[in-house]
Amino acid sequence: MTLSNTLYRCAAGETFDSVALDVYGNEKYACEILSANPDLCLLTVFTGGELLDLPVVEIPEDDTENDEEVAMPVTPPWKE
């Protein structure tokens, strides 16, 4: 899937990670958004109203990284 170059208006409290998850379906694409917006790269949390340039990102069809579930132990290791 290819997403076209477009603008995204941030809401208060959003981060590069949350925008990547919302737009591309995976937080791992936050680096691409950061690279496309060097003037905003020092912000950790948006105040709202910032415009991000969203780069074209090739997302593989078989990208199932989000679908994987990590099994968490029921009992912490130090209590076993």
N, CA and C of each residue as an Amber inpcrd file, in Angstrom:
protein
   240
   0.8510000  -1.1750000   0.0000000   0.0000000   0.0000000   0.0000000
   0.8990000   1.2420000   0.0000000   0.5380000   2.2470000  -0.7480000
   1.2750000   3.5000000  -0.7920000   0.3580000   4.6180000  -0.3230000
   0.8240000   5.4100000   0.6280000   0.0590000   6.5560000   1.0890000
   0.6610000   7.7970000   0.4580000  -0.1840000   8.6560000  -0.1000000
   0.3140000   9.8240000  -0.8120000   0.7680000  10.9140000   0.1460000
   1.5940000  11.7900000  -0.3730000   2.1210000  12.9130000   0.3760000
   0.9620000  13.8490000   0.7310000   0.7650000  14.1120000   2.0160000
  -0.3480000  14.9330000   2.4510000   0.0020000  15.6260000   3.7670000
  -0.8760000  16.5130000   4.2330000  -0.6850000  17.2100000   5.4990000
  -1.6040000  16.6090000   6.5560000  -1.1620000  16.6510000   7.8090000
  -1.9270000  16.1300000   8.9370000  -1.9120000  17.1810000  10.0300000
  -3.1050000  17.5760000  10.5040000  -3.1900000  18.5510000  11.5920000
  -3.2620000  17.7860000  12.9090000  -2.2960000  18.0620000  13.7850000
  -2.2000000  17.3480000  15.0570000  -3.1990000  17.8710000  16.0730000
  -3.6630000  16.9690000  16.9110000  -4.5000000  17.3260000  18.0490000
  -3.6100000  17.4220000  19.2840000  -4.0570000  18.1500000  20.2800000
  -3.2970000  18.2780000  21.5240000  -3.0860000  16.9000000  22.1380000
  -1.8570000  16.6410000  22.5640000  -1.5280000  15.3870000  23.2140000
  -0.9900000  14.3130000  22.2920000  -1.0880000  14.5260000  20.9850000
  -0.5590000  13.5300000  20.0510000   0.9590000  13.5940000  20.0320000
   1.5630000  12.4900000  19.5970000   3.0160000  12.3840000  19.4500000
   3.3000000  11.8590000  18.0490000   4.5780000  11.8640000  17.6700000
   4.9420000  11.3000000  16.3680000   4.5420000   9.8220000  16.3000000
   4.7180000   9.1070000  17.4020000   4.3500000   7.6900000  17.4390000
   2.8520000   7.4960000  17.2430000   2.0520000   8.3060000  17.9310000
   0.6050000   8.1270000  17.8250000   0.0900000   8.5080000  16.4360000
   0.7130000   9.5060000  15.8070000   0.3290000   9.8760000  14.4410000
   0.6880000   8.7460000  13.4780000   1.8790000   8.1750000  13.6380000
   2.2840000   7.0620000  12.7780000   1.3330000   5.8820000  12.9260000
   0.9230000   5.5850000  14.1420000  -0.0100000   4.4950000  14.3740000
  -1.3630000   4.8000000  13.7420000  -1.8240000   6.0270000  13.8800000
  -3.1260000   6.4280000  13.3270000  -3.1120000   6.4340000  11.8040000
  -2.0570000   6.9730000  11.2020000  -2.0150000   7.1520000   9.7490000
  -1.5470000   5.8930000   9.0230000  -0.4540000   5.3010000   9.5100000
   0.1660000   4.1830000   8.8050000  -0.1560000   2.8210000   9.4170000
  -0.7540000   2.8260000  10.6090000  -1.1110000   1.5670000  11.2440000
  -0.0060000   0.9370000  12.0510000   1.1300000   1.6390000  12.2030000
   2.2440000   1.0880000  12.9610000   3.1380000   2.2360000  13.4350000
   3.5260000   2.1730000  14.6980000   4.3670000   3.2190000  15.2750000
   5.7770000   3.2450000  14.6960000   6.1930000   2.1650000  14.0500000
   7.5650000   2.1170000  13.5310000   7.8050000   3.1300000  12.4160000
   6.7530000   3.7270000  11.8700000   6.8960000   4.7230000  10.8090000
   7.0450000   6.1480000  11.3500000   7.1620000   6.3030000  12.6720000
   7.3480000   7.6310000  13.2700000   8.6370000   8.2760000  12.7810000
   9.6560000   7.4690000  12.5400000  10.9480000   7.9950000  12.0680000
  10.7940000   8.6930000  10.7160000   9.9750000   8.1340000   9.8350000
   9.7470000   8.7550000   8.5310000   9.0430000  10.1040000   8.6900000
   8.0950000  10.1780000   9.6240000   7.3900000  11.4490000   9.8690000
   8.3580000  12.4700000  10.4560000   9.1890000  12.0370000  11.3870000
  10.1980000  12.9320000  11.9640000  11.1370000  13.4650000  10.8880000
  11.5910000  12.5990000  10.0040000  12.5060000  13.0160000   8.9300000
  11.8640000  14.0190000   7.9940000  10.5650000  13.9120000   7.7890000
   9.8550000  14.8260000   6.8910000   9.5270000  16.1630000   7.5580000
   9.6970000  16.2280000   8.8840000   9.3440000  17.4350000   9.6360000
  10.4620000  17.8320000  10.6070000  11.6480000  18.1440000  10.0820000
  12.7780000  18.4370000  10.9700000  12.5560000  19.6580000  11.8610000
  11.7140000  20.5810000  11.4430000  11.4570000  21.7760000  12.2510000
  10.6460000  21.4620000  13.5080000   9.9960000  20.3020000  13.5620000
   9.1890000  19.9240000  14.7210000   9.8030000  18.7770000  15.5190000
  10.9850000  18.3450000  15.1530000  11.5500000  17.1280000  15.7440000
  11.8870000  17.2560000  17.2300000  11.9740000  18.4450000  17.7670000
  12.2570000  18.6000000  19.1920000  11.0050000  18.5050000  20.0640000
   9.8430000  18.4930000  19.4380000   8.5990000  18.3620000  20.1990000
   8.3610000  16.8980000  20.5560000   8.0160000  16.6590000  21.8050000
   7.6840000  15.2880000  22.2000000   6.1790000  15.0710000  22.2170000
   5.4280000  16.1320000  22.5420000   3.9660000  16.0810000  22.5540000
   3.4640000  17.3430000  21.8680000   2.5330000  17.1710000  20.9420000
   1.9970000  18.3120000  20.2090000   0.9690000  19.0540000  21.0560000
   0.9520000  20.3800000  20.9070000  -0.0110000  21.2060000  21.6430000
  -1.3380000  21.3040000  20.9090000  -1.3280000  20.9400000  19.6400000
  -2.5370000  20.9900000  18.8190000  -2.4100000  22.0510000  17.7480000
  -2.7730000  21.6920000  16.5330000  -2.7320000  22.6320000  15.4280000
  -1.4860000  22.5390000  14.5590000  -0.4550000  21.8210000  14.9990000
   0.7450000  21.6740000  14.1810000   0.3950000  20.9100000  12.9060000
   0.9920000  21.3390000  11.7940000   0.7840000  20.6450000  10.5240000
   2.0040000  19.7950000  10.2030000   1.7760000  18.5080000  10.0350000
   2.8510000  17.5940000   9.6850000   2.7760000  17.2470000   8.2120000
   3.9300000  17.2300000   7.5660000   4.0220000  16.6800000   6.2150000
   4.1230000  15.1740000   6.3790000   3.1870000  14.4390000   5.7890000
   3.2200000  12.9860000   5.8510000   3.8730000  12.4610000   4.5870000
   5.0050000  11.7800000   4.7280000   5.7130000  11.2830000   3.5520000
   5.0250000  10.0590000   2.9550000   5.3710000   9.7830000   1.7130000
   4.9060000   8.5550000   1.0690000   5.6770000   7.4040000   1.7030000
   4.9600000   6.4150000   2.1900000   5.5740000   5.2640000   2.8470000
   5.0400000   3.9990000   2.1960000   5.9490000   3.1370000   1.7830000
   5.5570000   1.8370000   1.2450000   5.3110000   0.8960000   2.4150000
   4.0750000   0.4480000   2.5500000   3.7170000  -0.4700000   3.6290000
   3.4840000  -1.8340000   3.0110000   4.2970000  -2.8160000   3.3630000
   4.1260000  -4.1450000   2.7800000   2.7560000  -4.7440000   3.1360000
   2.1820000  -5.4750000   2.1920000   0.8840000  -6.1070000   2.4180000
   0.9500000  -7.1320000   3.5430000   2.0980000  -7.7690000   3.7010000
   2.2240000  -8.8040000   4.7190000   2.7790000  -8.2660000   6.0360000
   2.6800000  -6.9690000   6.2560000   3.1580000  -6.3490000   7.4930000
   2.1680000  -6.6580000   8.6100000   2.4320000  -7.7340000   9.3360000
   1.5210000  -8.1770000  10.3900000   2.1160000  -7.9700000  11.7650000
   3.0980000  -7.0920000  11.8680000   3.7680000  -6.8630000  13.1450000
   2.7910000  -6.4200000  14.2260000   1.7770000  -5.6310000  13.8640000
   0.7840000  -5.1760000  14.8320000  -0.1180000  -6.2990000  15.3090000
  -0.2720000  -7.3580000  14.4970000  -1.1880000  -8.4320000  14.8330000
  -0.6050000  -9.4290000  15.8180000   0.6910000  -9.3930000  16.0150000
   1.3270000 -10.3320000  16.9190000   1.0160000  -9.9550000  18.3620000
   0.6630000 -10.9790000  19.1570000   0.4170000 -10.7380000  20.5600000
   1.5980000 -11.2630000  21.3570000   2.0100000 -10.4900000  22.3300000
   3.1030000 -10.8980000  23.1920000   2.4920000 -11.4970000  24.4440000
   2.8440000 -12.7350000  24.7320000   2.3150000 -13.4030000  25.9130000
   3.0420000 -12.8950000  27.1520000   2.3030000 -12.3190000  28.0540000
   2.8690000 -11.8290000  29.3040000   2.7060000 -12.9040000  30.3680000
   3.7320000 -13.1340000  31.1560000   3.6060000 -14.1390000  32.2120000
   2.5890000 -13.7010000  33.2640000   1.8920000 -14.6700000  33.7980000
   0.8890000 -14.3980000  34.8190000   1.5780000 -14.0280000  36.1370000
   2.6360000 -14.7420000  36.4460000   3.3820000 -14.5080000  37.6810000
   4.7380000 -13.9030000  37.3310000   5.1190000 -12.8190000  37.9940000
   6.4320000 -12.2300000  37.7420000   7.5330000 -13.2490000  38.0430000
   8.6270000 -13.2290000  37.2800000   9.6980000 -14.2140000  37.4580000
  10.2770000 -14.2540000  38.8690000  10.3200000 -13.1050000  39.5570000
  10.9150000 -13.0720000  40.8830000  10.0200000 -13.7060000  41.9430000
   8.7440000 -13.9940000  41.5950000   7.8380000 -14.6420000  42.5410000
   7.7000000 -16.1360000  42.2920000   8.4130000 -16.6620000  41.3060000
   8.3060000 -18.0990000  41.0050000   9.1870000 -18.9110000  41.9060000
